[in-house]
Amino acid sequence: MIVRVLPQLESREEWIAFCRREVPYCLVDTPACLVDFQSHFLQLTLFNHPQPIRYTLGSRRSMDPAWQLIKRCDWSLKTLATGLETLDFGGNVRDNDLLGVHTDLSARRSRPRDLHLHAPGCSESLPPLQTLPSRWDSLTLKRMLANRQFRDWRSEQDEATLGPAAVLLDLLENGQDWEGIPSRPRLQLGCRGKVLVSLIADLNAMPSGHASGPASLPALLR
């Protein structure tokens, strides 16, 4: 999954822009955390501990309690994260002034079980290609696939059909096994000496609604 990295969430405008994304899920540089607002609950996973800590805040009924909490912190993710770190989850956490903003607000602290969960500092940037390279290595292939700069995807093996997401995932984990082989006008993608798929590289093929900024993925998954 491609996860965007935002520098911060410190204003009302930044929070509104984040929530209007197709998927309100991103890493934030400062404070280093993962923000997930895909439901009525706001999930913050903080990376300033030896092991990540996740806070789940909100209500089953609506997203208003979580939204009011963000507003109470003056739209500052830093303020919210700092306040959460001071709470005693061994007692009645609802008695704390920070969480007294709404009667239907619940709060839970846990250890995330995600196997591939990394802080923003462990991410690599995969910006769109500006020109077609003279040589296709694993990095240029990842940049092309992550930003959907291709068309006419075709499987070259009858026994298996691979999609772009599957190829990108394997490139991240086993980039040394892949190569791009020009076969004009197509580009063949080979893995361990076997051509699996082919496509036509096209810098203008990005589908509508796809973000044009750099795509960030955990470097440790390469």
N, C-alpha and C positions, 0 to 999 in steps of 0.2 A: 504494500500500500504506500502511495506517495503521500508524505506528510509535509505540509508547508511549515516554514519557520518564520514567525513574526518577531520583530525586535522587541516589542512590548505590547501591553494592553493597559494603557494608562489614561484613557479619556473616553468619554461617552461616544464620541465619533468612532473610535477604534473598536469599541465593543459592538456597536451597531453594525459596522462593516464586517466584523468577524461573524456575527450571528446571521448575516444575510448571505454568507457563503453557502454554496450548495451543500457542503458538509462542514458544520462548525466544529472542527477538530484540528488542532494544530499544536506545534511546539512553540514555546516562547523563550527567547534568549534570556530576558531579565524580568522576573526571576526565572531561573532554569526550571521549566515545568511543561507538562503536557496538559492542554485544556480541551475538555470534551463537553460540548453543550448540545448533544444530539437528541436529548429528551428533556423532560421537565427538570432533570437533575444536572447540576453543574459538577463535573468531576475535575479535580485538580490533582495531578500527580507531580509532587515536588522531588527534585533530584539533589537537594542539598544535604542529603544523609548518605551514609554508606550503602543503604538500601532505599529505593524510592518509597515514599509515603503517599498514599492516595486519600483524598478527602472527597466525600460524596455529599453534596448539599442540595436540598430542594424539597419538592413535594410530589406526591403521586397525582395530585389534582391539577396542577398548573405549574408553569415556569415562573409565575410571578414572585413567589418567595425567594427563589434564587436571584432573580433580577433585582429585587429590592435589596438583597444583601450586597450585590455589586454596587448599587447606587449608594448605599449607606457608607461604603468604603471610598466614596468620592470617585468611583469609576477607576480605581487603582488596583491592579492585580498585585502589586507589591504590598500595598496595605492589607489586602485580603489575605495574602499568603502569610504575612507577618502575624496577623491576628490569629489565624488558625494554629500557628505554631505555639501560641501561648495558652491554648485551651487545654483543660484537664478533661480528657475523655473518660477518666475513671469515675467521675461524678456525674451530676446532672448538667450536661454541657449546655442545655437550653437556658440555664440561668445566666449565662454569660451575656454581657451587653452586646457583644458583636452579633450574636445570633438571635437577639430579642427583637429583631426587626419585623418578624412576621410569626403569627401564632401557628402556622402550618409548616414551618421550616424544620426539617430534620437534618442532622449532621452525623456522619459516620467516618471513622478513620480506619484504614486497612492497609495491608501490604498487597500491591498488585501482583497478579499471577502471570502476567504477560511474559512470554519467553523472550521476545525480542523488543525490549523496552529500553531506549537509550536517550540520554540527555541531548539537548540541541548541539552541544559541543562535539558530539560523536557523529555528526551528520556531514555528508558531503553534498556539494552543490552540483546540480545537473541542469545548467541553463540550456535554453534552446540553442541549436546550432545556428550560426550566422552564415556559414558557407559550407558546402559539401567538402569533406576532407579528401585529401589525395590518398590517404591510407585509413582504413577503417579498423581501429583497435577497440578494445572493450569499452573504453570511456566514451568514444564517439558513438558507439552503438547504444550505450545506455542513455546518452543525452538524446539521441534521436527517438528511441522508444518511449522514454519518460515523457517527452513533450509531443508525442504523436505526430512526428514529422515524416510521415510516410503514407503511402496509399497502395492499393492492390496487393494486400497481404495474401500469400499463397503457401500452403503446405506442400513440401516436396517429398513427403513420405506417406505412402498409402496406409501404413499400419498405425499411424498416430497423427492427430491434428493438434498442433500447438497454437495457442493464441499469443498475442503480444505480451500480456501480463505474465504468462508462464515463462516466456523467453527472458523478459526483463528480470524476473525473480532469480532465474538460474544465472543470468549474467552478474547479478549482485553477489551471488554466493560463489560462483565458479568462473569469474571473468577470464581467467587464464585459459580456459578451455574453448573460448569462442573466437571466431574471426569473421570479418566481413569480406566477401569475395565479389568484386565487381564483375558483372556479366551483363553489359549494357543491353537495354536500359535498366536492367534489374540489378538488385544487390542481393546476393545469396548470403545467408547466415549459416555458418557451419559450426558444429560442435564436435570436438574430438575427431576431426577429420571427416565428418559426415555432414553433408548439406541437409538441413532440416526444413528451412523455410526460405522464401524469397519475397522481395517487396520492391517498390520503387520509392527511393528516398525523395522527399518533396518538402522543402522548407516552408511551403505555404499551405501544407495540408492539415494544419492544426484545426480540429473541429470547433465550431462556434461554442462559446461558453467555457472553453478550456483556458485556464489561466496561462498567461504568457510569461510569468516570472519564473525564476529558477525553481526546480523541483528538488526537495531535499529528502534523502533517505539515509537510514543508519549506515554509516561506513562499516560498522562491524559485521554487517550482513554480506559484505562482498565476498 
